[in-house]
Amino acid sequence: MSKLHLFFLPFMAHGHMIPMLDMAKLFTSRGVKTTMISTLAFSDPIKKAQESGIDIGLIIITLPNQESGLPEYIQRLDQVTTVDFVRKFVKAISLLQEPVERLIKQHSPDCLVSDTFFPWTTDSAAKFGIPRLVFHGTGYLARCASEQMRLHKPFKNVSSDSETFTLPCLPHQLKFTRTQISPFDLRRRSEGEFAELIFRSREADRRSYGVVVNSFYELESGYADHYKNFLGIKAWNIGPFLLCKDGDKEKGRRGRESAIDEHECLAWLDSKKPYSVVYACFGSMASCTQVQLHEIALGLESSGQDFIWVVRDIDIDDFFMPNGFEERMRSSEKGLIIRGWAPQMLILDHPSIGAFVTHCGWNSILEGVCAGVPMVTWPMFAEQFFNEKLVTEVLRVGVSVGNKRWRTVAIEGVGREAVSEAVRRVMAAPEMRDRAMCYREMARKAVDEGGSSYNDLSALIQELSTLSIGSSYCE
């Protein structure tokens, strides 16, 4: 019998591409043939995986910029900066349907694993008689919360943006305000191309074969059960992908090249005491105002803790730093500022790290969990406010910085006092560190042979293998 063959189609964003590549490595490690379909902008990490000896196939497709009217330089979601570009980007990804279907016909994969933002892949997979597995890039709690928000719309029952409401039917009493909710949940379907894409994605997801989740049962067991049993969605928890034994040979290097010499970074960390350093990083998408960056700088400084702070390329401006800030940090060796991409796992795994100030993107949450590091939570957009609840109220391994406003750009409103106080609270809470270390061990056991994620992956591979026997393609 021929080897099971899976196609992987990641979305054009670092936070979606990196975990899907990790997932492909995971399937490869279990003897499955895997092929990544990627645009040129994201082909380098796949090529590096191939060069390290991992047997992953790569097919490069072209984002149809010309046909969609999108400027040629735009190849990733974080480069989409205007409403007009959003409309054209959505059109561009929809135009990928025909070339992807040609590839399915040519290579005859047994399954298509695609990002939720490619809703047309449900119909494409059905056309060729193969299952489509959806990848959202989020955990179970966020998926459950999103579904309950869509079904019940509890935000309609409050009289103001500041009044809290409780999401119904969940294992925990999770409270939110309207300002923390995605505008795509608050608005009508017709408002904007991206809102329409999300609506179509949700509808297509419900018609797909199932969902693969980058999580492990022990981390959010109540929500895994709720998702599968109460909401009735077929799903497999097979993560954390980043712990795959056949991952990159050099640990900690996921995504782009680091903007700092890693030996310099490690030498700086080696000079610090255990659990004494705060690591602050807010992902690859969010953009802060100069005022907010100024407040972060002063908040980290006034916390009295040593810190590493990663500042996005787009936020770099010599004028945002408080007067004399960088000179004080350099001379005192209290702070290390990385401008650009950082080797995040390499840093988080270092014994000197005592806390992680994070935007609560799911990849970062999992990296914090796998490193056993407690967190200061600063959600900004997407499902990040849901992820914050998992960290602070369910797992109890973090403290919120207090942000209440869902926003993707020009983020501001959190003062230096809130930053400083949240950092101090986490650094002075050994019980949080103990709990975080427990989840770290659970994560490792989950992916080891006989663990919950290992077994779920075995069950999924067996199910897909059974489906592939006797399947045929429709012309």
Buried (B, 14 or more C-beta within 10 A) or exposed (E): EEEBBBBBBBBBBBBBBBBBBBBBBBBBBBEBBBBBBBBEBBBEBBEBBBEEEBEBBBBBBEBBBEEBEBEEEBBBBBBBEEEEBBBBBBBBBBBBBEBBBEBBEEBBBBBBBBBBBBBBBBEBBBBBEBBBBBBBBBBBBBBBBBBBBEEBEBBEEBEEEEEEBEBEEBBBEBEBBBBBBBBBBBEEEEEBBBBBBBBBBBEBBEEBBBBBBBBBBBBBBBBBBBBBEBBEBEBBBBBBBBBBEBBBEEEBBBBBEBBBEBEEBBEBBEEBEEBBBBBBBBBBBBBBBBEBBBBBBBBBBBBEBBBBBBBBEBBEEEEBBBEEBBEEBEEEEBBBBBBBBBBBBBBBBBEBBBBBBBBBBBBBBBBBBBBBBBBBBBBBBBBBBBBBBBBBBBBBBBBBBBBBBBBEEEBBBBBBEBBBBBBBBBBEBEEBBEBBBBBBEBBBBBBEEEBBBBBBBBEBBEBBBEBBEEEEEEE
